Amino acid sequence: MNRITQCLHGKGTVSEVMKHKKTAPDNIPGKYLAFSGMQRPVVFWNLTNACNLGCSHCYSRSGPDASDRNELSTKEIFASIDDLAQIKIPLILLTGGEPLMRSDLFRIAEYADKKGIKTALSSNGTLITPDIAKKIRDSAITYVGISLDGASAKIHDRFRNSPGAFDRTIQAFSACKEAGVRTGIRFTVTRENIAELGPLISLALELGASRFCLYWLVPCGRGSDVYDRLQLTKDEVRDVLSLMYERAKSTPSSSMEFLTVDAPQDCIHLVESMKRDNSPDLNDAYDLLKSLKGGCSAGSRVANIDAEGNVYPCQFARMPDFYLGNVREKPFSQIWSDSKNPVLTEFRKKESLVGGKCGSCQFLELCGGGCRVRAYYKTGDFSAEDPFCYVDV
């Protein structure tokens, strides 16, 4: 993650990060987990492939007909949560598909809370009624990231392939706000909705969202079907990053946090922008970014468990060549601590393996060589340069 707001307002963040360096994982505030230095990952758990929508850019090919009879049972999920609690996993992000399609979702969240693990929810929002929002709150889910593809029904509903989806999603924000549930917007930017970024940021502030999280397309799931057609050019990437930077700079950190995801090199634009502006927080921001040791969290600070219990380095690396194991056959803790696993070794030593312009880049210390999933998708070579990088070396 490129934590724009925390870097722009670095002084407060640095002091808080230092304060929590020796704090127990279950007591570290969520916004400081990325800087904690822990190798116990945040787990993105795709509880189901079922979804009431069929979005054109879905990274998991979820949809109304995608339910998998082989998905983990409640009992199996509880057993894995027991294991995750033993190694003090700090946070599980409950995702899908649409996790609200699982009738046991709230039992799962409550069980994790009982075991000392925080939970957050990733949802398309269309199923969040006032009653569901109250259940989310009462189940101890701390945050709901809700996906929006535009600031109007015309754009959003087209991406979601569902008329009326936009209105139902907007109502979800109101329901969560009324119930006292913290929310954020998740926006995947493409060539077809890049013009929506500014209006959507304004809408996020109106809705009372605490986060604006921008995602870039990653070639996985149905996203791989549209990747080459919808991915942005280098100039468009720079325009997006500049707009995010300017809006974050003018928005108080207490109002909304700005982040970008899936492109570790985003932090280079942030540092260079702060340098240009003679930002007094530049040194603190640089220290924070260095503390992440290479930007991409896959295989170290982030892990993925899919609906069938398969484990991958991150939610976007769900392909056979990046398979790590299955929690039905071996506990997650054993899979994650296997020092002989060749996939984990590659992801954890990626900075020393990357080649091309990434390997010789002056910013390698900050971004760690970009996204390995994109590099592998384009070339079949894990160590190849990230083809999405906008930086001219």
KEKE-3310 file (N, C-alpha, C; in steps of 0.2 Angstrom, whole numbers, plus 5000, padded with zeros to 4 digits):
npx = (5004:5002:5003:4997:4992:4996:5010:5011:5007:5017:5023:5015:5012:5024:5028:5018:5020:5033:5029:5021:5030:5033:5022:5009:5003:4988:4984:4989:4984:4974:4978:4992:4998:5005:5017:5023:5033:5031:5031:5020:5007:4994:4979:4970:4955:4946:4931:4921:4916:4905:4894:4882:4883:4891:4905:4914:4928:4932:4943:4943:4934:4921:4903:4885:4884:4895:4897:4906:4905:4915:4920:4927:4921:4911:4916:4929:4934:4934:4944:4955:4956:4959:4972:4978:4976:4985:4998:4997:4991:4987:4975:4961:4955:4939:4933:4927:4922:4906:4906:4895:4886:4888:4880:4886:4894:4894:4896:4908:4916:4914:4919:4933:4935:4933:4945:4954:4958:4957:4944:4940:4929:4926:4916:4903:4893:4879:4871:4870:4859:4850:4848:4858:4869:4869:4871:4884:4891:4889:4895:4908:4916:4928:4928:4922:4926:4920:4915:4916:4914:4913:4906:4893:4878:4877:4891:4895:4886:4887:4900:4898:4888:4875:4860:4855:4864:4872:4864:4860:4872:4876:4867:4871:4882:4876:4868:4878:4884:4874:4874:4885:4897:4913:4918:4925:4930:4933:4941:4943:4954:4952:4955:4942:4935:4943:4941:4932:4938:4941:4927:4923:4931:4926:4913:4915:4920:4908:4900:4905:4916:4930:4941:4949:4953:4963:4964:4974:4972:4975:4982:4972:4959:4944:4949:4961:4956:4952:4963:4974:4967:4961:4970:4980:4989:5007:5007:4994:4994:5003:4995:4984:4990:4995:4983:4978:4988:4987:4974:4974:4983:4976:4966:4961:4969:4961:4949:4948:4958:4970:4975:4985:4985:4993:5003:5019:5028:5021:5025:5036:5032:5025:5036:5044:5035:5033:5046:5047:5038:5045:5041:5039:5038:5045:5057:5052:5042:5050:5057:5046:5042:5054:5053:5044:5051:5053:5040:5030:5019:5017:5018:5025:5020:5007:4995:4985:4970:4960:4943:4943:4953:4965:4982:4990:5003:4997:4981:4981:4989:4984:4987:4992:5007:5011:5006:5005:5001:4988:4976:4968:4976:4988:4992:4990:5000:5011:5013:5016:5028:5037:5053:5059:5051:5049:5042:5038:5051:5056:5047:5050:5063:5063:5068:5082:5082:5075:5076:5081:5075:5070:5079:5091:5086:5086:5077:5075:5076:5065:5053:5055:5055:5043:5027:5026:5017:5012:5023:5026:5015:5016:5028:5032:5042:5048:5057:5057:5056:5044:5030:5021:5026:5028:5039:5053:5069)
npy = (4994:5011:5023:5038:5048:5046:5048:5061:5068:5065:5067:5065:5051:5045:5046:5038:5026:5022:5021:5010:5000:4989:4984:4972:4962:4961:4973:4983:4998:4997:5006:5007:4995:4991:4997:4990:4981:4967:4950:4942:4940:4951:4943:4940:4934:4924:4920:4915:4911:4914:4927:4941:4949:4952:4957:4966:4967:4958:4951:4938:4930:4929:4927:4925:4912:4906:4899:4888:4871:4865:4874:4880:4874:4880:4874:4871:4883:4889:4881:4884:4898:4896:4892:4903:4912:4907:4910:4924:4932:4948:4953:4949:4950:4949:4943:4940:4934:4939:4941:4942:4933:4922:4913:4911:4921:4931:4924:4919:4931:4934:4924:4925:4937:4933:4926:4935:4941:4954:4959:4964:4970:4966:4972:4973:4981:4981:4972:4977:4982:4992:4983:4973:4981:4984:4971:4969:4978:4973:4961:4964:4967:4978:4988:4992:4990:4997:4994:5005:5010:5022:5039:5040:5032:5027:5024:5016:5005:4999:4994:4985:4977:4977:4984:4997:4994:5005:5014:5005:5003:5016:5018:5008:5015:5025:5017:5010:5021:5026:5015:5016:5011:5010:5015:5014:5018:5008:5009:5004:5009:5012:5014:5017:5023:5033:5047:5048:5049:5061:5067:5056:5055:5067:5063:5053:5060:5067:5056:5052:5043:5035:5032:5032:5021:5017:5006:4998:4989:4972:4958:4946:4933:4939:4951:4949:4946:4959:4966:4971:4979:4989:4994:5008:5020:5026:5040:5042:5036:5044:5056:5051:5048:5061:5068:5061:5064:5078:5080:5073:5080:5092:5088:5086:5075:5069:5069:5060:5046:5043:5031:5020:5005:4989:4993:4995:5005:5017:5025:5032:5042:5049:5053:5061:5071:5077:5081:5091:5100:5105:5099:5098:5086:5077:5069:5061:5054:5047:5039:5031:5024:5017:5008:4999:4991:4988:4990:4980:4969:4955:4939:4941:4952:4951:4939:4926:4916:4906:4901:4888:4884:4885:4892:4907:4920:4932:4940:4943:4934:4922:4909:4894:4893:4900:4894:4889:4880:4870:4873:4863:4852:4855:4866:4884:4891:4882:4881:4895:4897:4889:4888:4882:4883:4886:4897:4906:4910:4916:4927:4934:4937:4946:4958:4956:4948:4954:4960:4969:4985:4987:4981:4989:5001:5017:5019:5007:5003:5008:5004:4990:4983:4983:4975:4958:4949:4955:4956:4943:4938:4945:4941:4928:4927:4928:4937:4947:4965:4976:4978:4988:4999:5016:5024:5032:5027)
npz = (5000:4996:5007:5007:5014:5027:5025:5021:5032:5041:5054:5065:5062:5063:5076:5082:5076:5081:5095:5095:5092:5100:5104:5108:5094:5093:5099:5091:5083:5068:5057:5059:5057:5045:5047:5057:5057:5059:5054:5054:5044:5037:5033:5019:5016:5005:5007:5000:4983:4978:4972:4971:4961:4944:4941:4928:4930:4940:4951:4955:4947:4952:4954:4952:4949:4953:4965:4976:4979:4986:4996:5011:5026:5040:5052:5048:5045:5057:5064:5057:5061:5074:5073:5066:5077:5086:5081:5081:5071:5065:5059:5049:5033:5028:5013:4996:4980:4986:5003:5011:5006:5012:5025:5037:5040:5050:5062:5059:5060:5073:5080:5077:5083:5096:5098:5097:5086:5074:5063:5046:5033:5016:5003:4990:4994:4990:4997:5010:5021:5033:5044:5042:5043:5056:5061:5056:5064:5077:5077:5078:5068:5061:5051:5035:5018:5004:4987:4973:4957:4951:4951:4947:4943:4930:4926:4936:4937:4925:4925:4935:4930:4933:4934:4945:4955:4959:4967:4977:4983:4988:4997:5006:5012:5020:5029:5036:5042:5050:5059:5065:5059:5053:5037:5020:5003:4989:4974:4958:4946:4928:4910:4907:4917:4922:4922:4933:4945:4952:4955:4962:4973:4979:4982:4991:5002:5005:5009:5020:5021:5028:5022:5006:4994:4981:4968:4956:4940:4941:4933:4935:4938:4931:4928:4921:4908:4903:4905:4896:4888:4896:4905:4912:4903:4905:4907:4910:4923:4930:4930:4938:4950:4953:4955:4966:4976:4977:4981:4993:5000:5002:5010:5027:5038:5047:5041:5029:5024:5011:5000:4989:4980:4975:4967:4971:4967:4967:4978:4974:4966:4976:4985:4977:4974:4986:4989:4978:4983:4994:5006:5024:5030:5023:5026:5037:5030:5021:5029:5034:5023:5020:5031:5027:5019:5005:4999:4992:4999:4998:5002:5014:5023:5020:5016:5007:5008:5000:4995:4995:5003:4999:4999:4996:4991:4990:4987:4974:4968:4964:4957:4949:4949:4960:4971:4988:4997:5006:5018:5023:5022:5029:5043:5042:5048:5048:5034:5031:5038:5032:5027:5016:5006:4989:4982:4992:4996:4985:4984:4996:4995:4984:4981:4979:4968:4957:4940:4924:4921:4934:4943:4942:4946:4955:4965:4970:4984:4990:4983:4980:4968:4962:4956:4957:4952:4940:4932:4930:4924:4912:4906:4910:4919:4935:4940:4931:4925:4932:4921:4922:4928:4929:4930:4923:4920)
capx = (5000:5005:4999:4999:4990:5001:5016:5010:5006:5021:5026:5011:5012:5031:5028:5014:5023:5038:5026:5018:5034:5034:5015:5006:4999:4981:4983:4991:4979:4975:4982:4999:5000:5009:5023:5025:5038:5029:5031:5014:5003:4986:4976:4965:4952:4941:4927:4917:4917:4898:4893:4876:4885:4896:4909:4919:4935:4933:4950:4942:4929:4915:4897:4879:4884:4902:4898:4910:4903:4921:4923:4928:4915:4912:4921:4936:4937:4936:4950:4960:4956:4962:4979:4980:4977:4991:5004:4995:4989:4983:4969:4958:4950:4934:4931:4924:4915:4903:4906:4888:4883:4889:4876:4889:4899:4895:4898:4915:4919:4913:4924:4939:4936:4934:4951:4959:4960:4953:4942:4937:4925:4926:4909:4901:4888:4872:4867:4870:4853:4851:4849:4864:4874:4869:4874:4891:4894:4888:4900:4915:4920:4930:4929:4920:4928:4914:4918:4913:4918:4911:4902:4886:4875:4879:4897:4896:4881:4890:4906:4895:4883:4869:4856:4852:4869:4875:4859:4860:4879:4876:4862:4875:4886:4871:4866:4884:4885:4869:4875:4892:4902:4918:4918:4929:4928:4938:4940:4948:4954:4954:4954:4935:4932:4948:4938:4927:4942:4939:4920:4922:4934:4921:4907:4918:4919:4901:4897:4908:4920:4936:4947:4949:4958:4963:4967:4975:4970:4980:4979:4970:4952:4941:4954:4965:4952:4951:4969:4977:4962:4958:4975:4982:4996:5011:5005:4988:4996:5005:4989:4980:4994:4995:4977:4977:4992:4984:4968:4976:4987:4971:4961:4964:4970:4955:4943:4949:4964:4971:4980:4984:4986:4994:5009:5023:5031:5018:5028:5041:5029:5024:5042:5046:5030:5035:5052:5046:5035:5049:5037:5043:5037:5048:5061:5048:5039:5055:5058:5041:5042:5059:5052:5041:5056:5051:5033:5025:5018:5015:5023:5028:5015:5000:4994:4978:4967:4954:4937:4944:4958:4972:4986:4994:5007:4993:4975:4981:4994:4981:4989:4996:5014:5012:5002:5009:4998:4981:4975:4965:4981:4993:4990:4993:5006:5017:5014:5019:5035:5041:5059:5061:5046:5053:5038:5039:5058:5056:5043:5053:5069:5062:5073:5088:5081:5073:5081:5079:5076:5069:5085:5096:5083:5089:5072:5073:5075:5058:5047:5056:5054:5036:5023:5029:5012:5012:5029:5026:5010:5018:5034:5033:5048:5047:5062:5057:5054:5037:5029:5016:5030:5028:5046:5058:5075)
capy = (5000:5018:5027:5045:5053:5045:5051:5068:5070:5060:5068:5061:5044:5042:5045:5033:5020:5021:5020:5003:4995:4983:4983:4966:4962:4962:4979:4988:5001:4995:5010:5006:4988:4990:4999:4987:4976:4960:4946:4939:4944:4952:4938:4941:4927:4924:4915:4911:4913:4917:4934:4943:4953:4949:4963:4964:4967:4955:4948:4931:4927:4928:4928:4922:4905:4904:4896:4881:4866:4863:4879:4878:4874:4884:4871:4871:4890:4890:4877:4889:4904:4894:4891:4910:4915:4904:4914:4931:4936:4954:4955:4945:4954:4944:4945:4935:4935:4944:4938:4942:4928:4916:4913:4910:4927:4935:4919:4919:4937:4934:4919:4928:4942:4930:4923:4940:4943:4959:4958:4969:4967:4969:4971:4977:4985:4980:4968:4980:4985:4995:4978:4970:4986:4983:4965:4970:4982:4969:4955:4966:4969:4985:4992:4989:4993:4996:4995:5010:5011:5029:5043:5040:5025:5026:5021:5010:4999:4996:4989:4979:4973:4976:4990:4998:4993:5011:5016:5001:5004:5022:5016:5005:5019:5028:5012:5009:5027:5026:5010:5017:5006:5014:5013:5017:5017:5005:5011:5001:5014:5010:5019:5018:5027:5037:5053:5048:5049:5068:5067:5050:5058:5072:5059:5049:5065:5068:5050:5051:5038:5037:5030:5032:5017:5017:5000:4997:4983:4967:4953:4939:4933:4942:4956:4947:4947:4966:4970:4974:4984:4994:4996:5014:5022:5029:5047:5042:5034:5050:5060:5049:5049:5068:5070:5058:5068:5085:5079:5071:5086:5097:5085:5084:5067:5067:5068:5054:5044:5042:5026:5017:4998:4985:4996:4998:5011:5023:5029:5036:5048:5053:5056:5066:5077:5080:5084:5097:5105:5106:5096:5097:5079:5072:5064:5056:5050:5042:5034:5027:5020:5012:5003:4994:4986:4986:4991:4975:4965:4948:4933:4943:4955:4949:4932:4925:4910:4906:4898:4880:4883:4886:4898:4911:4925:4938:4939:4944:4930:4916:4905:4888:4893:4903:4890:4888:4874:4871:4873:4856:4847:4858:4872:4890:4893:4878:4883:4901:4896:4884:4891:4879:4884:4891:4902:4911:4912:4921:4933:4937:4940:4948:4964:4954:4944:4958:4962:4974:4992:4987:4979:4994:5008:5021:5018:5000:5002:5010:5000:4983:4980:4983:4969:4952:4946:4958:4954:4936:4938:4948:4938:4921:4927:4931:4942:4953:4971:4977:4982:4993:5005:5023:5028:5032:5026)
capz = (5000:4996:5012:5005:5020:5033:5024:5020:5039:5044:5061:5070:5061:5065:5083:5084:5074:5086:5101:5094:5089:5105:5106:5105:5088:5094:5102:5087:5079:5061:5052:5060:5056:5039:5049:5064:5057:5060:5048:5054:5039:5037:5029:5015:5016:5001:5010:4995:4976:4976:4972:4968:4955:4940:4938:4922:4932:4946:4952:4957:4943:4956:4951:4955:4947:4955:4972:4975:4984:4990:5000:5018:5031:5046:5056:5045:5046:5065:5065:5054:5065:5080:5071:5065:5083:5089:5078:5083:5065:5068:5055:5044:5029:5025:5006:4992:4980:4991:5009:5014:5003:5017:5030:5043:5040:5057:5067:5058:5063:5081:5082:5076:5088:5102:5098:5098:5079:5072:5056:5042:5028:5009:5000:4985:4997:4988:5002:5017:5023:5040:5049:5041:5045:5064:5062:5055:5070:5083:5076:5080:5061:5063:5045:5029:5012:4999:4980:4969:4951:4948:4955:4945:4941:4923:4926:4941:4935:4919:4927:4939:4926:4937:4935:4952:4960:4962:4972:4983:4986:4991:5003:5011:5016:5025:5034:5040:5046:5055:5064:5068:5056:5049:5030:5015:4996:4985:4968:4953:4940:4922:4905:4906:4923:4925:4923:4938:4951:4956:4957:4967:4980:4982:4984:4997:5008:5007:5012:5027:5021:5032:5018:4999:4993:4974:4966:4949:4938:4941:4928:4938:4937:4925:4927:4916:4902:4901:4907:4891:4885:4901:4909:4910:4901:4910:4908:4914:4929:4933:4931:4944:4956:4955:4958:4973:4980:4978:4986:5000:5003:5004:5015:5033:5039:5051:5037:5025:5022:5004:4999:4983:4981:4970:4963:4976:4964:4968:4983:4971:4965:4982:4988:4972:4974:4993:4988:4974:4987:5000:5012:5030:5032:5018:5029:5040:5025:5018:5035:5035:5017:5021:5036:5023:5016:4998:4996:4991:5005:4996:5005:5020:5028:5017:5013:5005:5009:4995:4997:4996:5008:4996:5002:4991:4994:4991:4984:4967:4965:4964:4950:4950:4950:4966:4976:4993:5001:5008:5026:5024:5023:5033:5046:5039:5052:5045:5027:5031:5041:5028:5024:5010:5000:4984:4981:4998:4996:4979:4986:5002:4993:4977:4979:4976:4962:4951:4935:4920:4924:4941:4946:4942:4948:4961:4970:4972:4991:4992:4980:4980:4962:4959:4957:4954:4948:4933:4929:4928:4919:4905:4904:4913:4923:4941:4941:4926:4928:4932:4915:4924:4931:4925:4931:4918:4923)
cpx = (5004:5001:5001:4997:4995:5008:5016:5009:5010:5023:5022:5012:5019:5031:5024:5017:5028:5035:5023:5023:5034:5027:5013:5002:4992:4979:4986:4985:4980:4979:4989:5002:5005:5016:5026:5031:5037:5029:5024:5009:4996:4984:4970:4961:4946:4936:4922:4918:4910:4897:4886:4877:4890:4900:4914:4926:4937:4939:4949:4937:4923:4909:4891:4880:4891:4903:4901:4908:4909:4924:4923:4922:4916:4917:4928:4939:4938:4942:4956:4961:4960:4970:4982:4981:4983:4998:5002:4994:4985:4976:4967:4954:4946:4932:4928:4927:4912:4902:4899:4884:4883:4885:4879:4894:4900:4897:4906:4919:4919:4918:4931:4940:4937:4941:4957:4961:4955:4950:4939:4933:4926:4920:4908:4895:4881:4868:4867:4864:4855:4852:4855:4870:4875:4873:4882:4894:4894:4893:4907:4919:4921:4929:4926:4922:4923:4917:4913:4917:4917:4907:4895:4884:4877:4885:4897:4892:4884:4896:4903:4890:4877:4865:4854:4858:4871:4870:4860:4867:4879:4872:4866:4879:4882:4869:4872:4885:4880:4871:4882:4897:4906:4918:4923:4927:4934:4936:4945:4948:4956:4953:4946:4932:4937:4945:4933:4931:4940:4932:4919:4925:4929:4915:4909:4918:4912:4898:4900:4913:4927:4942:4945:4954:4958:4967:4968:4973:4976:4977:4978:4962:4950:4945:4959:4962:4952:4958:4972:4973:4961:4964:4978:4988:5000:5009:4998:4989:4998:5000:4985:4984:4995:4989:4976:4982:4989:4978:4969:4980:4982:4966:4964:4964:4964:4949:4943:4956:4965:4976:4979:4987:4988:5000:5014:5027:5028:5021:5033:5038:5027:5030:5044:5042:5032:5041:5051:5043:5038:5045:5041:5043:5041:5053:5057:5045:5044:5056:5053:5041:5048:5057:5047:5045:5054:5044:5028:5025:5017:5020:5026:5022:5008:5000:4986:4976:4961:4949:4938:4950:4965:4975:4990:4998:5002:4987:4975:4986:4991:4982:4993:5003:5016:5008:5007:5007:4991:4980:4971:4970:4987:4991:4993:5000:5012:5018:5018:5026:5039:5047:5061:5056:5049:5049:5039:5046:5059:5053:5047:5060:5069:5067:5079:5088:5079:5078:5078:5079:5074:5075:5090:5093:5085:5083:5070:5072:5068:5053:5049:5055:5047:5032:5025:5024:5011:5018:5029:5020:5012:5024:5035:5039:5047:5051:5062:5055:5047:5034:5024:5020:5030:5035:5050:5065:5081)
cpy = (5006:5022:5034:5049:5052:5048:5058:5071:5066:5061:5064:5053:5041:5041:5039:5026:5018:5018:5012:4998:4989:4982:4976:4966:4964:4969:4985:4991:4999:4999:5010:4999:4987:4992:4995:4983:4969:4957:4941:4943:4945:4947:4940:4935:4928:4918:4911:4914:4916:4924:4936:4947:4949:4954:4961:4964:4963:4951:4940:4927:4925:4930:4924:4914:4902:4900:4889:4877:4864:4868:4877:4878:4878:4881:4871:4878:4891:4887:4881:4895:4902:4894:4899:4913:4913:4908:4922:4935:4942:4955:4950:4950:4949:4947:4939:4935:4940:4940:4937:4937:4922:4917:4913:4916:4930:4930:4919:4925:4937:4929:4922:4933:4939:4927:4929:4943:4949:4957:4964:4966:4970:4967:4975:4982:4984:4976:4971:4985:4988:4989:4974:4975:4985:4976:4965:4973:4977:4963:4957:4967:4977:4990:4988:4993:4991:4998:5000:5011:5018:5033:5044:5033:5023:5022:5015:5004:4996:4991:4983:4975:4972:4983:4991:4997:4999:5013:5012:5002:5010:5021:5013:5009:5023:5023:5011:5015:5027:5021:5011:5013:5011:5011:5017:5015:5013:5006:5008:5006:5011:5015:5021:5022:5032:5044:5054:5049:5056:5068:5061:5052:5062:5068:5055:5054:5066:5062:5049:5045:5040:5035:5030:5028:5015:5010:5001:4990:4978:4961:4946:4939:4936:4948:4955:4947:4954:4970:4974:4980:4990:4997:5003:5015:5025:5036:5047:5040:5040:5055:5058:5050:5057:5071:5067:5062:5075:5085:5077:5076:5091:5095:5083:5077:5065:5066:5062:5053:5042:5036:5023:5010:4994:4988:4999:5004:5017:5028:5033:5042:5053:5056:5062:5072:5080:5084:5091:5102:5107:5104:5095:5090:5074:5067:5059:5051:5045:5037:5029:5022:5015:5007:4998:4989:4984:4986:4985:4970:4957:4944:4935:4946:4954:4942:4931:4917:4910:4902:4891:4879:4884:4892:4901:4917:4932:4936:4940:4939:4923:4912:4899:4888:4897:4900:4888:4881:4875:4869:4866:4851:4849:4865:4878:4891:4889:4880:4890:4901:4892:4888:4888:4879:4889:4897:4908:4914:4917:4928:4937:4940:4943:4954:4962:4950:4948:4960:4968:4981:4992:4986:4985:5001:5011:5020:5011:4999:5004:5006:4993:4980:4979:4977:4963:4948:4949:4956:4947:4935:4940:4944:4930:4921:4931:4937:4948:4959:4972:4981:4987:5000:5011:5027:5027:5032:5028)
cpz = (5000:5001:5011:5011:5025:5031:5023:5027:5043:5051:5066:5069:5064:5072:5086:5082:5079:5093:5101:5092:5094:5107:5104:5099:5088:5097:5097:5083:5071:5056:5053:5058:5051:5042:5055:5063:5058:5053:5048:5049:5041:5032:5025:5013:5011:5003:5005:4988:4974:4977:4969:4962:4950:4937:4933:4924:4938:4946:4953:4953:4947:4952:4954:4954:4949:4962:4971:4981:4989:4995:5007:5022:5036:5051:5054:5046:5053:5066:5063:5058:5071:5079:5070:5072:5087:5087:5078:5076:5068:5065:5050:5040:5026:5018:5002:4985:4985:4998:5012:5011:5008:5023:5037:5044:5047:5062:5066:5061:5070:5084:5082:5082:5095:5103:5097:5091:5076:5065:5053:5036:5021:5005:4994:4988:4996:4993:5009:5018:5030:5045:5048:5043:5053:5065:5061:5062:5076:5083:5077:5073:5062:5057:5039:5023:5007:4992:4977:4963:4947:4952:4952:4943:4934:4922:4930:4939:4929:4921:4931:4936:4930:4938:4942:4957:4963:4968:4978:4987:4990:4998:5009:5016:5022:5030:5038:5045:5051:5061:5067:5066:5052:5042:5026:5008:4993:4978:4963:4947:4934:4917:4905:4912:4926:4926:4930:4945:4955:4959:4963:4974:4983:4985:4991:5003:5010:5010:5019:5027:5024:5027:5010:4996:4985:4972:4958:4947:4939:4937:4932:4938:4930:4923:4921:4909:4899:4902:4902:4888:4890:4905:4907:4907:4906:4912:4912:4921:4933:4935:4937:4950:4958:4958:4965:4978:4982:4983:4993:5004:5006:5009:5021:5035:5043:5047:5033:5024:5015:5004:4991:4984:4975:4965:4968:4973:4965:4973:4980:4969:4971:4985:4984:4973:4981:4992:4984:4978:4993:5007:5018:5033:5027:5021:5033:5035:5022:5023:5035:5029:5017:5026:5033:5020:5009:4995:4996:4997:5004:4999:5011:5025:5025:5015:5011:5006:5004:4998:4998:5001:5005:4998:4996:4994:4994:4987:4976:4964:4965:4958:4952:4952:4957:4972:4981:4997:5002:5015:5028:5025:5028:5036:5042:5042:5049:5038:5027:5033:5037:5024:5018:5004:4995:4982:4986:4998:4990:4981:4992:5000:4986:4976:4976:4970:4956:4946:4930:4923:4932:4945:4947:4944:4954:4966:4972:4980:4993:4989:4980:4974:4959:4961:4953:4950:4941:4929:4926:4923:4912:4902:4905:4917:4929:4942:4936:4929:4927:4926:4916:4927:4927:4926:4926:4921:4918)
residu = (MET:ASN:ARG:ILE:THR:GLN:CYS:LEU:HIS:GLY:LYS:GLY:THR:VAL:SER:GLU:VAL:MET:LYS:HIS:LYS:LYS:THR:ALA:PRO:ASP:ASN:ILE:PRO:GLY:LYS:TYR:LEU:ALA:PHE:SER:GLY:MET:GLN:ARG:PRO:VAL:VAL:PHE:TRP:ASN:LEU:THR:ASN:ALA:CYS:ASN:LEU:GLY:CYS:SER:HIS:CYS:TYR:SER:ARG:SER:GLY:PRO:ASP:ALA:SER:ASP:ARG:ASN:GLU:LEU:SER:THR:LYS:GLU:ILE:PHE:ALA:SER:ILE:ASP:ASP:LEU:ALA:GLN:ILE:LYS:ILE:PRO:LEU:ILE:LEU:LEU:THR:GLY:GLY:GLU:PRO:LEU:MET:ARG:SER:ASP:LEU:PHE:ARG:ILE:ALA:GLU:TYR:ALA:ASP:LYS:LYS:GLY:ILE:LYS:THR:ALA:LEU:SER:SER:ASN:GLY:THR:LEU:ILE:THR:PRO:ASP:ILE:ALA:LYS:LYS:ILE:ARG:ASP:SER:ALA:ILE:THR:TYR:VAL:GLY:ILE:SER:LEU:ASP:GLY:ALA:SER:ALA:LYS:ILE:HIS:ASP:ARG:PHE:ARG:ASN:SER:PRO:GLY:ALA:PHE:ASP:ARG:THR:ILE:GLN:ALA:PHE:SER:ALA:CYS:LYS:GLU:ALA:GLY:VAL:ARG:THR:GLY:ILE:ARG:PHE:THR:VAL:THR:ARG:GLU:ASN:ILE:ALA:GLU:LEU:GLY:PRO:LEU:ILE:SER:LEU:ALA:LEU:GLU:LEU:GLY:ALA:SER:ARG:PHE:CYS:LEU:TYR:TRP:LEU:VAL:PRO:CYS:GLY:ARG:GLY:SER:ASP:VAL:TYR:ASP:ARG:LEU:GLN:LEU:THR:LYS:ASP:GLU:VAL:ARG:ASP:VAL:LEU:SER:LEU:MET:TYR:GLU:ARG:ALA:LYS:SER:THR:PRO:SER:SER:SER:MET:GLU:PHE:LEU:THR:VAL:ASP:ALA:PRO:GLN:ASP:CYS:ILE:HIS:LEU:VAL:GLU:SER:MET:LYS:ARG:ASP:ASN:SER:PRO:ASP:LEU:ASN:ASP:ALA:TYR:ASP:LEU:LEU:LYS:SER:LEU:LYS:GLY:GLY:CYS:SER:ALA:GLY:SER:ARG:VAL:ALA:ASN:ILE:ASP:ALA:GLU:GLY:ASN:VAL:TYR:PRO:CYS:GLN:PHE:ALA:ARG:MET:PRO:ASP:PHE:TYR:LEU:GLY:ASN:VAL:ARG:GLU:LYS:PRO:PHE:SER:GLN:ILE:TRP:SER:ASP:SER:LYS:ASN:PRO:VAL:LEU:THR:GLU:PHE:ARG:LYS:LYS:GLU:SER:LEU:VAL:GLY:GLY:LYS:CYS:GLY:SER:CYS:GLN:PHE:LEU:GLU:LEU:CYS:GLY:GLY:GLY:CYS:ARG:VAL:ARG:ALA:TYR:TYR:LYS:THR:GLY:ASP:PHE:SER:ALA:GLU:ASP:PRO:PHE:CYS:TYR:VAL:ASP:VAL)
# end
